[in-house]
Amino acid sequence: MSKRRLLVTRKLPEAVESHFRAHYDVELNAGDVPLDDAALRAAMTRFDAICPTITDRFDADLLATPGATVKILANFGAGFEHIDLAAARRAGIAVTNTPDVLTEATADLAILLMLMATRRAGEGERELRAGTWTGWRPTHLIGQGVSGKTLGLVGFGRIARATAERARAGFGMKIAYFSRRQAADAGDAIFHPTLESLARDADILSLHVPGGPETRHMIDAPLLARLKPGAVIVNTARGSAIDEGALADALAARTIAAAGLDVYEREPAVDPRLLACENVVLLPHLGSATIEARTAMGMRAAANLAAWFAGNELPDRVA
């Protein structure tokens, strides 16, 4: 029996690509250039399966391509907002994702952003690289410590909990959280029934929510106005959760101290108003960017593909 035809839309870690070469008639993206709509449309009629990423938009029109042969989208990533799940169901195309395997890497990055923002590390590095640092002085780039402060978690899933563990164990931080329901196993973490209540209490507000209409711009101008003047916002979740214009205004006016962002609403574009703010750390979506996490993500996608073609239940089905 001939091997199943698989398209991998972006370059993946070598161990993952080697696995796909061994098990599929696979087309890889050695140049790592995003595929346009025409290329994806053509692929819908050439392959049995596609392994896409967040850079590939599968809307209703694309998923309804006449003569489509693709039966599964084994998404490389936990997020799947770029895929119209309802349209995939109508087209009889299964969709899977790669949850759980990027928890540790993303929690590490949330802590990194928290520390960079509170200690003004981005500002300091830019100053040094620009050759404008004049040497040590007592009041230069004074930031703030995090020990004993309150970390407010927006969402209380795996990544939020892992972030809380690091903050509590490493810095003795107090943990508070807001989620749709109170967790029975939250330990000493304080539950806030509203986001507004959490915003008033938190010294650092860290976002850990999925994308979608219900979380879009949940951090807006009124919410930002409830934060303490020394508050810091960290986002490793979804760029759409923050009204970037409102955040830029708050940062420019110094009504909050700083922010650390790894995700943006219109990636790879970043709001120019944010780029103009010195008191924000901006990273290029590095949350899961460790070789361990990215390899595990690829192998999770591979497990979903193997299950599909064997006729077994999909481990990570989302549609």
N, C-alpha and C positions, 0 to 999 in steps of 0.2 A: 504494500500500500504506500502511495506517495505521501511525503510529508505535508502537513498542513501549511498553508501560506500565511505568513505573519509579517506585518509591517510594524517596525519600531520607529516612532516619529522623531525621536531625539537621541543623541548619543548617550549611552548608559555605561555604568562601570563595566570593565572588561569581563569580570566574572559572570555578569548577567548576560552580556552579549555572547560569550562563549557557550553558555547554557542554551541560549536560543539557537545558535548555529548548530548545535548538536541535535536539537529536537525538532526544528522547524525548517521549512524552506523560507528563510527570513531575509527581509530587506532592511538593512540598517542605515542610519543616517550618519555617515562618517564625517560629513562636513558640519553637522550639528546646526543646520540652518532651518528655521521654522518652515513648515509646509504651508503653502497658501491654500485657499479654499478650492482652487481648481485641482491641485495635487491630491487633496483629501477626497474630493469627489471622485477622481479617477481611481483612487485606492479602494473606495467602497465597492467597486466592481471587479477588483483584481485579487483581493485577499479574503481569507476566511476569518482573520482576526486582526485587530489593530491594538497596539500598546501605545496609547497617547499620553500626553502630559497636559498640564494646565495651559500650555501655550497653544493648544489645538482646540478650536471651538467647533463643537458638533451641535449645530442648531437643528431645528425641525426640518428645514429644507434639505440640509445635507444628509440627515438620517433617512430621509425619504427618497434618496437617489434611486431612480429606476434601475432595475437589474442588479441591485446590491447583493453581494455575496457574503459580506461581513456579517457574522452572527454574534460576535462578542467584542466589546471594548474593554480590555483589561488595563484600566487606567493606572499609570505610574504616579501615585500620589494619593493622599488621603482625601483631598478636596476634589469635588466633581461638579462644581458650579458651571464649568465650561461645557457640560454635556446636558442636553435637554432630556431629562430622564423620562418624562411622559412620552416624548416623541420616540425615544428608543423602545419603550414598551410597545407602542403602536406598530413599530417596524419589526418587532420580534427580535430585537438585538439586546443581549444581556450586557449589563455594565457592572464592573467590579472596581474596587479601589484597594488601597494598601494601608489600612489602619494599624495603629498600635506600634509599628516598628520605628517610628520617628519620635517617640515620646522623649527619650533621654536627650537626644541631640537638640530638640527644640526647647526643652526646659533649660538646658545649658545656655542656649542663646538668649533666652529671656533674662537670665541672670546676668549675662554679659552686657546686654543692653541697659539693664538697670544700673549696673556699676559704671558703665561708660557715661550714661546720662547724668547720674548723680555726682560723679567726680570730674565731669567736664572733659573727659578724655579726648573726645573728638575735636573740641576746640583747641586743646593743647597740641595735638598732633598736627593739625592744620597750621597752627602758629609756628611750630618748630620747622616743618617742611618748607614753609614760606620764607624762612630765614629772618623772622621778625622777633624771635624770642631773645630778650635782652639779659636773661639770667634769672636766678632764683630771687624772689622777694616775698616778704611775709603775706601780702594780700593778693598775690597773683593767682588768678583762676581758682579761687576758693569754691569748693563744692560742698557737698554734705554727705555725712555718713549714713549708712542704712541700718546699722546695728540697733535693735530694739524698736525700729520703726514698724508701721503697719503696712503690710502688703495686701492690697485689695485685689482679689481675683474675680474677673468677670467671666463666669463659667467655672465649672468645677469638675471637669473631666480629667482624663489621664495626664495630659500635659500640665494642666493647672496644678494638679496634686503633686506632680514631680517637681514643679517649680517651687511649690510651697515647702516640700521636704528640704530642698537646697537652701531656701531662704531661712527656714527655721533652724536647721542644723548648723549652717555656716555662719549666720549672722544674728541668731536669736530674734528673728523678726516675729512679730505677731501676725497671724493670718486671719483674714476676713474674706468672705466671698458672697457673690450674688449669683444665683442660678434659678431656674424655673421652679425647682423644688429643693427643700432642705435635705441634705444628705444625712443618712443615719450613721455613717461611719466617718464623720468629719473631724473627730477628735476635739482638739481645743480651738479649731477654726470657728470663727463667729459668723453665723449666717445673717445676711441682710436681705430682707424681703423685697427691697427695691434697689435699683441701680443708683438712684439719687442718694439714698442713705449710705451706701458703700462709698460713693464719691466724696461725701462729706467727711468720712472717717479715714480714708486711705492716705498714706503718704506717697506710696507708689501704686498706681492702678495698672494692672497687667491684664491684657485681653486674651481670652482663650475660648472664643465662640466660633461656631460654624458660619459660613456665608449664607446669604439668603435675605429675602425681604424683611424678615423679622429682626435681623441684626443690622441692617443697613443704616449707617449714620446714627447708631445708638449713642456714640460719643459726638454730641453736637454742641452748639454754642451754649444753650442753657445748662447742659450737663457740665461742660467745662467751667462754667461760672460757679458751680458748686464746689469745685476742688479747692484745696488749700493753696495759698500763694507759692508754697515750696513744693507742691506736688509734681510728680513725674509720671508720665504715661508711657507704657511699653506695649507694643503690638507685634506679636509673632503669629497672629491668627489669620485674619482676613482684612485686607486693606479697606474694603467697603464698610467695615464697622465704624470707621472714623470719618467725619466730615473734615476733609483735609484743609479746606479753606478756613473753617472755624478754628481748627487746631493751629494753623499758621498765624491767625490773628491773635490767639491767646499766647503763643510763644513770642511773637513780636512785641506784644504789649507787656510781656513778663507777668501776666496774671497767673501763670503757672511757671515752674522753674525750667522744665526741660521735657524732652520726649526721646524715646528710642524706638525706631521703626524698622521693621524688616520686610513689611508688605505694604502694597499701595493699591489704590482703587483702580488705577488704569495702567497697570504694569505693562511694559517696562517704563512708561512715562511716570515721572514724579512731578507733583505740583510745583511749579517754579517758586511759589510763595514759601514752600517748605525749604527749598534749596537755598533761599535767601536768609533763612534763620540760622544763626550760629548755635543756638541752644537746642539743637536736635541732632541725634545720631541717626544716620541713614545707611542701612545695609541693603545689599542687593538680593533679598530673599534667600538667606543662607540658613534658615531654620533647620533643615534636615541635611545640610551639606557636610556630612562626615562620610567617609568611605564605608563605615559600618552601616550607617542608616540607609544610604542610597543603595548599597548592595542588597540589604534586607528588603527594601522596597521592591527592587527588581525581582527578587526571588519570590516575594509574595505575589506579584503579578504573574510570575511563571506558575505558581501553584494554582492560581485561578484558571489559567489557560489549560493546564494539565487536567484539572477537574472537569472543565467544560468539554474538552474533546474526549474524555473518558466516559462522559455521560453521568458524572457524579454531581452531587450538590455543590454549589459554588461557596467557598469559604467566606467570601467578602462581597456578596452580591448587594448592589444598591438599586438595581433595576432589572 
